[in-house]
Amino acid sequence: MQTYLDSLVTDGAAGVLLHYRSPEQTWIGSSGVAELGTDRPVDPDGWFRVGSITKTFTAVVVLQLVGEGKLRLDESVAKWVPGVPDTISLRQLLNHTSGLYNYTDDLPEPAAIVRNRFRHRDPQDALRTGLGKPRLFEPGSSWSYSNTNYIALGLLIEAATGSGYGDEVASRILRPLGLQRTVVPGDDLDLPDPHASAYLTVDGEPVDLARINPSQAWAAGAIVSTAADLDRFYAAVLAGELLAKAEQEAMLTVVPSGERYGYGLGIERHELPDGQVVWGHTGGFFGYLTVSYHSADLSKQLTLSYTGTNANPPETDQVLAGLLG
């Protein structure tokens, strides 16, 4: 494990941390530095921005609302989120078969991101960006990953419950599971300590983006957590602690999303070349990369956080092969 983490740093990471568990061993460690220009090591229990792993949290809340009868998977979401075409169902938002344009494809170049990094972004603005572009395909006819889907789902949660997205995640997931080191940050600029910094490269120089307003990612990618909390969360998801049987089965029903990949409702299934199957998600947020995958029987769990400059981070396949292959 240490050799693999060290190789990631050699290949360009600033720092890496890993929590890994199998029947043979439990391994927690790190490599690299928490801040460029220092020798401060990465704390393996440190906080980081989880990016699109947020989507699994969002999907769990939505599916709980389905289980409570407040929502139906195959109903149109237009009555909850005005502007979304009435041919798009809740299920199609959850599994990325809606055809909606991905609003983050229109993010500005790095210098503008750095310049405006403390600015609040309203989720309605992100939704308008996604809805303002032509649909990629007719709903249900293909698959394409779109952060716009999960912005719409965050707005749907608020419309269906009458309370804030972050409040629903906290009351339905964080507090019941005791995830005391996971937060929905809203407009909070600062990561709790300890944490490692991540960077964007502007004019050839790395700019520290640990301090940033994450609101533009919101229900699609804003959550802050730790490796231990993510392992506990995915253990609860896969063990059926958070959802009733019908919603659990729906979550784990996948559509093809790539070679050996399938996407369920806010969760991804990946089959390794040796036949191992793992479930989880990846997430990226301006220099932070998180990979969190788990076997269905929870005999193996891994969560890795990589901090760097967004230049050539490892592919998910590479991480899984390096640690599980």
Contacts in CASP RR format, 6 or more apart in sequence:
PFRMAT RR
TARGET T0000
AUTHOR 0000-0000-0000
METHOD contacts of the structure
MODEL  1
MQTYLDSLVTDGAAGVLLHYRSPEQTWIGSSGVAELGTDRPVDPDGWFRV
GSITKTFTAVVVLQLVGEGKLRLDESVAKWVPGVPDTISLRQLLNHTSGL
YNYTDDLPEPAAIVRNRFRHRDPQDALRTGLGKPRLFEPGSSWSYSNTNY
IALGLLIEAATGSGYGDEVASRILRPLGLQRTVVPGDDLDLPDPHASAYL
TVDGEPVDLARINPSQAWAAGAIVSTAADLDRFYAAVLAGELLAKAEQEA
MLTVVPSGERYGYGLGIERHELPDGQVVWGHTGGFFGYLTVSYHSADLSK
QLTLSYTGTNANPPETDQVLAGLLG
1 18 0 8 1.000
1 20 0 8 1.000
1 27 0 8 1.000
1 29 0 8 1.000
1 323 0 8 1.000
2 29 0 8 1.000
2 31 0 8 1.000
4 322 0 8 1.000
4 323 0 8 1.000
5 16 0 8 1.000
5 18 0 8 1.000
5 29 0 8 1.000
5 30 0 8 1.000
5 31 0 8 1.000
6 31 0 8 1.000
8 15 0 8 1.000
8 16 0 8 1.000
8 31 0 8 1.000
8 306 0 8 1.000
8 314 0 8 1.000
9 15 0 8 1.000
9 16 0 8 1.000
9 31 0 8 1.000
9 32 0 8 1.000
11 312 0 8 1.000
11 314 0 8 1.000
12 308 0 8 1.000
12 309 0 8 1.000
12 311 0 8 1.000
12 312 0 8 1.000
13 31 0 8 1.000
13 32 0 8 1.000
13 306 0 8 1.000
13 307 0 8 1.000
13 308 0 8 1.000
13 313 0 8 1.000
14 32 0 8 1.000
14 33 0 8 1.000
14 34 0 8 1.000
14 35 0 8 1.000
14 36 0 8 1.000
14 196 0 8 1.000
14 197 0 8 1.000
14 198 0 8 1.000
14 199 0 8 1.000
14 307 0 8 1.000
14 308 0 8 1.000
14 309 0 8 1.000
15 30 0 8 1.000
15 31 0 8 1.000
15 32 0 8 1.000
15 33 0 8 1.000
15 34 0 8 1.000
15 42 0 8 1.000
15 196 0 8 1.000
15 306 0 8 1.000
15 307 0 8 1.000
15 308 0 8 1.000
16 30 0 8 1.000
16 31 0 8 1.000
16 32 0 8 1.000
16 42 0 8 1.000
16 304 0 8 1.000
16 305 0 8 1.000
16 306 0 8 1.000
16 307 0 8 1.000
17 29 0 8 1.000
17 30 0 8 1.000
17 42 0 8 1.000
17 43 0 8 1.000
17 44 0 8 1.000
17 45 0 8 1.000
17 46 0 8 1.000
17 48 0 8 1.000
17 196 0 8 1.000
17 227 0 8 1.000
17 304 0 8 1.000
17 305 0 8 1.000
18 27 0 8 1.000
18 28 0 8 1.000
18 29 0 8 1.000
18 30 0 8 1.000
18 44 0 8 1.000
18 227 0 8 1.000
18 302 0 8 1.000
18 303 0 8 1.000
18 304 0 8 1.000
18 305 0 8 1.000
18 323 0 8 1.000
19 27 0 8 1.000
19 28 0 8 1.000
19 29 0 8 1.000
19 44 0 8 1.000
19 227 0 8 1.000
19 228 0 8 1.000
19 231 0 8 1.000
19 301 0 8 1.000
19 302 0 8 1.000
19 303 0 8 1.000
19 304 0 8 1.000
20 26 0 8 1.000
20 27 0 8 1.000
20 28 0 8 1.000
20 301 0 8 1.000
20 302 0 8 1.000
20 323 0 8 1.000
21 27 0 8 1.000
21 231 0 8 1.000
21 300 0 8 1.000
21 301 0 8 1.000
21 302 0 8 1.000
22 299 0 8 1.000
22 300 0 8 1.000
23 299 0 8 1.000
23 300 0 8 1.000
28 44 0 8 1.000
28 45 0 8 1.000
28 227 0 8 1.000
29 44 0 8 1.000
30 41 0 8 1.000
30 42 0 8 1.000
30 43 0 8 1.000
30 44 0 8 1.000
31 42 0 8 1.000
32 41 0 8 1.000
32 42 0 8 1.000
33 39 0 8 1.000
33 40 0 8 1.000
33 41 0 8 1.000
33 42 0 8 1.000
33 196 0 8 1.000
34 40 0 8 1.000
34 41 0 8 1.000
34 42 0 8 1.000
34 43 0 8 1.000
34 194 0 8 1.000
34 195 0 8 1.000
34 196 0 8 1.000
34 197 0 8 1.000
34 307 0 8 1.000
35 196 0 8 1.000
35 197 0 8 1.000
35 208 0 8 1.000
36 197 0 8 1.000
36 199 0 8 1.000
36 206 0 8 1.000
36 208 0 8 1.000
42 196 0 8 1.000
42 307 0 8 1.000
43 194 0 8 1.000
43 195 0 8 1.000
43 196 0 8 1.000
44 227 0 8 1.000
45 194 0 8 1.000
45 226 0 8 1.000
45 227 0 8 1.000
45 228 0 8 1.000
46 194 0 8 1.000
46 195 0 8 1.000
46 196 0 8 1.000
46 226 0 8 1.000
46 227 0 8 1.000
47 181 0 8 1.000
47 191 0 8 1.000
47 192 0 8 1.000
47 193 0 8 1.000
47 194 0 8 1.000
47 195 0 8 1.000
47 224 0 8 1.000
47 225 0 8 1.000
47 226 0 8 1.000
48 191 0 8 1.000
48 195 0 8 1.000
48 196 0 8 1.000
48 198 0 8 1.000
48 224 0 8 1.000
48 225 0 8 1.000
48 226 0 8 1.000
48 288 0 8 1.000
48 290 0 8 1.000
48 305 0 8 1.000
48 307 0 8 1.000
49 191 0 8 1.000
49 198 0 8 1.000
49 214 0 8 1.000
49 222 0 8 1.000
49 223 0 8 1.000
49 224 0 8 1.000
49 284 0 8 1.000
49 285 0 8 1.000
49 286 0 8 1.000
49 288 0 8 1.000
49 290 0 8 1.000
50 221 0 8 1.000
50 223 0 8 1.000
50 224 0 8 1.000
50 225 0 8 1.000
50 230 0 8 1.000
50 283 0 8 1.000
50 285 0 8 1.000
50 288 0 8 1.000
50 290 0 8 1.000
50 292 0 8 1.000
51 217 0 8 1.000
51 221 0 8 1.000
51 222 0 8 1.000
51 223 0 8 1.000
51 283 0 8 1.000
51 284 0 8 1.000
51 285 0 8 1.000
51 288 0 8 1.000
51 290 0 8 1.000
52 147 0 8 1.000
52 220 0 8 1.000
52 221 0 8 1.000
52 281 0 8 1.000
52 282 0 8 1.000
52 283 0 8 1.000
52 284 0 8 1.000
53 221 0 8 1.000
53 223 0 8 1.000
53 225 0 8 1.000
53 230 0 8 1.000
53 280 0 8 1.000
53 281 0 8 1.000
53 282 0 8 1.000
53 283 0 8 1.000
53 290 0 8 1.000
53 292 0 8 1.000
54 150 0 8 1.000
54 217 0 8 1.000
54 219 0 8 1.000
54 220 0 8 1.000
54 221 0 8 1.000
54 222 0 8 1.000
54 223 0 8 1.000
55 150 0 8 1.000
55 220 0 8 1.000
55 221 0 8 1.000
55 266 0 8 1.000
55 281 0 8 1.000
56 233 0 8 1.000
56 234 0 8 1.000
56 237 0 8 1.000
56 266 0 8 1.000
56 267 0 8 1.000
56 280 0 8 1.000
56 281 0 8 1.000
57 169 0 8 1.000
57 173 0 8 1.000
57 223 0 8 1.000
57 233 0 8 1.000
58 150 0 8 1.000
58 153 0 8 1.000
58 154 0 8 1.000
58 157 0 8 1.000
58 165 0 8 1.000
58 169 0 8 1.000
58 219 0 8 1.000
58 220 0 8 1.000
58 266 0 8 1.000
59 94 0 8 1.000
59 153 0 8 1.000
59 251 0 8 1.000
59 265 0 8 1.000
59 266 0 8 1.000
59 267 0 8 1.000
60 172 0 8 1.000
60 173 0 8 1.000
60 237 0 8 1.000
60 242 0 8 1.000
60 243 0 8 1.000
60 251 0 8 1.000
61 157 0 8 1.000
61 168 0 8 1.000
61 169 0 8 1.000
61 172 0 8 1.000
61 173 0 8 1.000
62 71 0 8 1.000
62 90 0 8 1.000
62 94 0 8 1.000
62 153 0 8 1.000
62 156 0 8 1.000
62 157 0 8 1.000
62 265 0 8 1.000
63 243 0 8 1.000
63 247 0 8 1.000
63 250 0 8 1.000
63 251 0 8 1.000
63 265 0 8 1.000
64 172 0 8 1.000
64 242 0 8 1.000
64 243 0 8 1.000
64 247 0 8 1.000
65 71 0 8 1.000
65 157 0 8 1.000
65 160 0 8 1.000
65 161 0 8 1.000
66 72 0 8 1.000
66 73 0 8 1.000
66 90 0 8 1.000
66 247 0 8 1.000
66 250 0 8 1.000
67 243 0 8 1.000
67 244 0 8 1.000
67 246 0 8 1.000
67 247 0 8 1.000
70 160 0 8 1.000
70 161 0 8 1.000
71 80 0 8 1.000
71 90 0 8 1.000
71 156 0 8 1.000
71 160 0 8 1.000
72 90 0 8 1.000
73 89 0 8 1.000
73 90 0 8 1.000
73 91 0 8 1.000
73 94 0 8 1.000
73 250 0 8 1.000
74 89 0 8 1.000
74 90 0 8 1.000
74 91 0 8 1.000
75 89 0 8 1.000
75 90 0 8 1.000
76 86 0 8 1.000
76 87 0 8 1.000
76 88 0 8 1.000
76 89 0 8 1.000
77 84 0 8 1.000
77 88 0 8 1.000
77 89 0 8 1.000
77 90 0 8 1.000
77 93 0 8 1.000
77 152 0 8 1.000
77 156 0 8 1.000
78 84 0 8 1.000
78 85 0 8 1.000
78 86 0 8 1.000
78 88 0 8 1.000
80 155 0 8 1.000
80 156 0 8 1.000
80 159 0 8 1.000
80 160 0 8 1.000
81 127 0 8 1.000
81 152 0 8 1.000
81 155 0 8 1.000
81 156 0 8 1.000
81 159 0 8 1.000
83 127 0 8 1.000
83 131 0 8 1.000
84 100 0 8 1.000
84 127 0 8 1.000
84 131 0 8 1.000
84 152 0 8 1.000
85 135 0 8 1.000
85 139 0 8 1.000
87 138 0 8 1.000
87 139 0 8 1.000
88 98 0 8 1.000
88 99 0 8 1.000
88 100 0 8 1.000
88 139 0 8 1.000
89 139 0 8 1.000
90 153 0 8 1.000
90 156 0 8 1.000
91 97 0 8 1.000
91 250 0 8 1.000
91 265 0 8 1.000
92 98 0 8 1.000
92 99 0 8 1.000
92 139 0 8 1.000
92 140 0 8 1.000
92 149 0 8 1.000
93 100 0 8 1.000
93 149 0 8 1.000
93 150 0 8 1.000
93 152 0 8 1.000
93 153 0 8 1.000
93 156 0 8 1.000
94 149 0 8 1.000
94 153 0 8 1.000
94 264 0 8 1.000
94 265 0 8 1.000
94 266 0 8 1.000
95 143 0 8 1.000
95 254 0 8 1.000
95 255 0 8 1.000
95 263 0 8 1.000
95 264 0 8 1.000
95 265 0 8 1.000
95 266 0 8 1.000
96 143 0 8 1.000
96 144 0 8 1.000
96 145 0 8 1.000
96 146 0 8 1.000
96 149 0 8 1.000
96 257 0 8 1.000
96 263 0 8 1.000
97 139 0 8 1.000
97 140 0 8 1.000
97 141 0 8 1.000
97 142 0 8 1.000
97 143 0 8 1.000
97 255 0 8 1.000
98 139 0 8 1.000
98 140 0 8 1.000
98 146 0 8 1.000
98 149 0 8 1.000
99 135 0 8 1.000
99 136 0 8 1.000
99 137 0 8 1.000
99 138 0 8 1.000
99 139 0 8 1.000
99 140 0 8 1.000
99 142 0 8 1.000
99 144 0 8 1.000
99 146 0 8 1.000
100 130 0 8 1.000
100 131 0 8 1.000
100 135 0 8 1.000
100 136 0 8 1.000
100 146 0 8 1.000
100 148 0 8 1.000
100 149 0 8 1.000
100 152 0 8 1.000
101 129 0 8 1.000
101 130 0 8 1.000
101 131 0 8 1.000
101 132 0 8 1.000
101 133 0 8 1.000
101 134 0 8 1.000
101 135 0 8 1.000
101 136 0 8 1.000
101 146 0 8 1.000
101 148 0 8 1.000
102 130 0 8 1.000
102 144 0 8 1.000
102 145 0 8 1.000
102 146 0 8 1.000
102 147 0 8 1.000
102 148 0 8 1.000
103 126 0 8 1.000
103 127 0 8 1.000
103 129 0 8 1.000
103 130 0 8 1.000
103 146 0 8 1.000
103 147 0 8 1.000
103 148 0 8 1.000
103 151 0 8 1.000
104 147 0 8 1.000
104 220 0 8 1.000
106 129 0 8 1.000
106 130 0 8 1.000
106 133 0 8 1.000
107 113 0 8 1.000
107 216 0 8 1.000
108 116 0 8 1.000
110 200 0 8 1.000
110 201 0 8 1.000
110 202 0 8 1.000
110 207 0 8 1.000
111 202 0 8 1.000
111 203 0 8 1.000
113 200 0 8 1.000
113 209 0 8 1.000
113 286 0 8 1.000
114 200 0 8 1.000
114 202 0 8 1.000
114 207 0 8 1.000
114 209 0 8 1.000
117 209 0 8 1.000
117 211 0 8 1.000
117 212 0 8 1.000
117 213 0 8 1.000
118 189 0 8 1.000
118 211 0 8 1.000
118 212 0 8 1.000
118 213 0 8 1.000
119 213 0 8 1.000
120 187 0 8 1.000
120 213 0 8 1.000
120 215 0 8 1.000
121 213 0 8 1.000
121 215 0 8 1.000
121 216 0 8 1.000
121 218 0 8 1.000
122 215 0 8 1.000
123 151 0 8 1.000
123 154 0 8 1.000
123 155 0 8 1.000
123 215 0 8 1.000
123 218 0 8 1.000
123 219 0 8 1.000
124 155 0 8 1.000
126 147 0 8 1.000
126 148 0 8 1.000
126 151 0 8 1.000
126 216 0 8 1.000
126 218 0 8 1.000
126 220 0 8 1.000
127 148 0 8 1.000
127 151 0 8 1.000
127 152 0 8 1.000
127 155 0 8 1.000
129 148 0 8 1.000
130 146 0 8 1.000
130 148 0 8 1.000
131 148 0 8 1.000
136 142 0 8 1.000
136 144 0 8 1.000
136 146 0 8 1.000
137 144 0 8 1.000
143 255 0 8 1.000
143 256 0 8 1.000
143 257 0 8 1.000
143 263 0 8 1.000
145 257 0 8 1.000
145 263 0 8 1.000
147 217 0 8 1.000
147 220 0 8 1.000
147 221 0 8 1.000
148 220 0 8 1.000
149 220 0 8 1.000
150 219 0 8 1.000
150 220 0 8 1.000
150 221 0 8 1.000
151 218 0 8 1.000
151 219 0 8 1.000
151 220 0 8 1.000
153 219 0 8 1.000
154 165 0 8 1.000
154 218 0 8 1.000
154 219 0 8 1.000
155 219 0 8 1.000
157 164 0 8 1.000
157 165 0 8 1.000
157 168 0 8 1.000
157 219 0 8 1.000
158 164 0 8 1.000
158 165 0 8 1.000
158 168 0 8 1.000
161 168 0 8 1.000
165 184 0 8 1.000
165 218 0 8 1.000
165 219 0 8 1.000
166 184 0 8 1.000
166 186 0 8 1.000
169 184 0 8 1.000
169 223 0 8 1.000
170 184 0 8 1.000
172 242 0 8 1.000
173 179 0 8 1.000
173 233 0 8 1.000
173 242 0 8 1.000
174 180 0 8 1.000
174 182 0 8 1.000
174 183 0 8 1.000
176 242 0 8 1.000
177 232 0 8 1.000
177 233 0 8 1.000
177 236 0 8 1.000
177 241 0 8 1.000
177 242 0 8 1.000
178 232 0 8 1.000
179 225 0 8 1.000
179 229 0 8 1.000
179 232 0 8 1.000
179 233 0 8 1.000
180 229 0 8 1.000
181 192 0 8 1.000
181 225 0 8 1.000
181 226 0 8 1.000
181 228 0 8 1.000
181 229 0 8 1.000
182 223 0 8 1.000
182 224 0 8 1.000
182 225 0 8 1.000
182 226 0 8 1.000
182 229 0 8 1.000
182 230 0 8 1.000
182 233 0 8 1.000
183 192 0 8 1.000
183 223 0 8 1.000
183 224 0 8 1.000
183 225 0 8 1.000
184 222 0 8 1.000
184 223 0 8 1.000
185 214 0 8 1.000
185 222 0 8 1.000
185 223 0 8 1.000
185 224 0 8 1.000
186 214 0 8 1.000
186 215 0 8 1.000
186 218 0 8 1.000
186 222 0 8 1.000
187 213 0 8 1.000
187 215 0 8 1.000
188 214 0 8 1.000
189 211 0 8 1.000
189 212 0 8 1.000
189 213 0 8 1.000
190 211 0 8 1.000
191 210 0 8 1.000
191 211 0 8 1.000
191 224 0 8 1.000
192 224 0 8 1.000
195 210 0 8 1.000
196 210 0 8 1.000
196 305 0 8 1.000
196 307 0 8 1.000
197 208 0 8 1.000
197 209 0 8 1.000
197 210 0 8 1.000
197 307 0 8 1.000
198 208 0 8 1.000
198 209 0 8 1.000
198 210 0 8 1.000
198 285 0 8 1.000
198 286 0 8 1.000
198 287 0 8 1.000
198 288 0 8 1.000
198 307 0 8 1.000
198 308 0 8 1.000
198 309 0 8 1.000
199 206 0 8 1.000
199 207 0 8 1.000
199 208 0 8 1.000
199 209 0 8 1.000
199 287 0 8 1.000
199 307 0 8 1.000
199 308 0 8 1.000
199 309 0 8 1.000
199 310 0 8 1.000
200 206 0 8 1.000
200 207 0 8 1.000
200 209 0 8 1.000
200 286 0 8 1.000
200 287 0 8 1.000
200 309 0 8 1.000
200 310 0 8 1.000
201 207 0 8 1.000
201 309 0 8 1.000
201 310 0 8 1.000
201 311 0 8 1.000
206 308 0 8 1.000
206 309 0 8 1.000
209 286 0 8 1.000
209 287 0 8 1.000
212 286 0 8 1.000
214 221 0 8 1.000
214 222 0 8 1.000
214 224 0 8 1.000
214 285 0 8 1.000
215 222 0 8 1.000
217 285 0 8 1.000
221 283 0 8 1.000
221 285 0 8 1.000
225 233 0 8 1.000
227 292 0 8 1.000
227 303 0 8 1.000
227 304 0 8 1.000
227 305 0 8 1.000
230 290 0 8 1.000
230 292 0 8 1.000
230 303 0 8 1.000
231 292 0 8 1.000
231 294 0 8 1.000
231 301 0 8 1.000
231 303 0 8 1.000
234 279 0 8 1.000
234 280 0 8 1.000
234 292 0 8 1.000
234 294 0 8 1.000
234 301 0 8 1.000
235 241 0 8 1.000
235 294 0 8 1.000
235 298 0 8 1.000
235 301 0 8 1.000
236 242 0 8 1.000
237 243 0 8 1.000
237 251 0 8 1.000
237 267 0 8 1.000
238 279 0 8 1.000
238 294 0 8 1.000
238 296 0 8 1.000
238 298 0 8 1.000
239 298 0 8 1.000
240 248 0 8 1.000
243 251 0 8 1.000
250 265 0 8 1.000
251 264 0 8 1.000
251 265 0 8 1.000
251 266 0 8 1.000
251 267 0 8 1.000
252 264 0 8 1.000
252 267 0 8 1.000
252 269 0 8 1.000
252 279 0 8 1.000
253 264 0 8 1.000
253 265 0 8 1.000
254 262 0 8 1.000
254 263 0 8 1.000
254 264 0 8 1.000
254 268 0 8 1.000
254 269 0 8 1.000
255 262 0 8 1.000
255 263 0 8 1.000
255 264 0 8 1.000
256 262 0 8 1.000
257 263 0 8 1.000
257 268 0 8 1.000
260 270 0 8 1.000
260 271 0 8 1.000
260 272 0 8 1.000
260 273 0 8 1.000
261 268 0 8 1.000
261 269 0 8 1.000
261 270 0 8 1.000
261 271 0 8 1.000
262 268 0 8 1.000
262 269 0 8 1.000
262 270 0 8 1.000
263 269 0 8 1.000
266 281 0 8 1.000
267 279 0 8 1.000
267 280 0 8 1.000
267 281 0 8 1.000
268 279 0 8 1.000
268 280 0 8 1.000
268 281 0 8 1.000
268 282 0 8 1.000
269 277 0 8 1.000
269 278 0 8 1.000
269 279 0 8 1.000
270 277 0 8 1.000
270 278 0 8 1.000
270 279 0 8 1.000
270 280 0 8 1.000
270 293 0 8 1.000
270 316 0 8 1.000
270 320 0 8 1.000
271 277 0 8 1.000
272 278 0 8 1.000
272 320 0 8 1.000
272 321 0 8 1.000
272 324 0 8 1.000
272 325 0 8 1.000
273 321 0 8 1.000
273 325 0 8 1.000
274 325 0 8 1.000
276 295 0 8 1.000
276 300 0 8 1.000
276 324 0 8 1.000
276 325 0 8 1.000
277 295 0 8 1.000
277 296 0 8 1.000
278 293 0 8 1.000
278 294 0 8 1.000
278 295 0 8 1.000
278 300 0 8 1.000
278 320 0 8 1.000
278 324 0 8 1.000
279 293 0 8 1.000
279 294 0 8 1.000
279 295 0 8 1.000
279 296 0 8 1.000
280 292 0 8 1.000
280 293 0 8 1.000
280 294 0 8 1.000
281 292 0 8 1.000
282 289 0 8 1.000
282 290 0 8 1.000
282 291 0 8 1.000
282 292 0 8 1.000
282 316 0 8 1.000
283 289 0 8 1.000
283 290 0 8 1.000
283 291 0 8 1.000
284 290 0 8 1.000
286 310 0 8 1.000
287 307 0 8 1.000
287 308 0 8 1.000
287 309 0 8 1.000
287 310 0 8 1.000
287 313 0 8 1.000
288 305 0 8 1.000
288 306 0 8 1.000
288 307 0 8 1.000
289 305 0 8 1.000
289 306 0 8 1.000
289 307 0 8 1.000
289 308 0 8 1.000
289 313 0 8 1.000
289 314 0 8 1.000
290 303 0 8 1.000
290 304 0 8 1.000
290 305 0 8 1.000
290 306 0 8 1.000
291 302 0 8 1.000
291 303 0 8 1.000
291 304 0 8 1.000
291 306 0 8 1.000
291 316 0 8 1.000
291 319 0 8 1.000
291 320 0 8 1.000
292 302 0 8 1.000
292 303 0 8 1.000
292 304 0 8 1.000
293 301 0 8 1.000
293 302 0 8 1.000
293 320 0 8 1.000
293 324 0 8 1.000
294 300 0 8 1.000
294 301 0 8 1.000
294 302 0 8 1.000
295 301 0 8 1.000
300 324 0 8 1.000
302 323 0 8 1.000
302 324 0 8 1.000
304 319 0 8 1.000
304 323 0 8 1.000
306 313 0 8 1.000
306 314 0 8 1.000
END
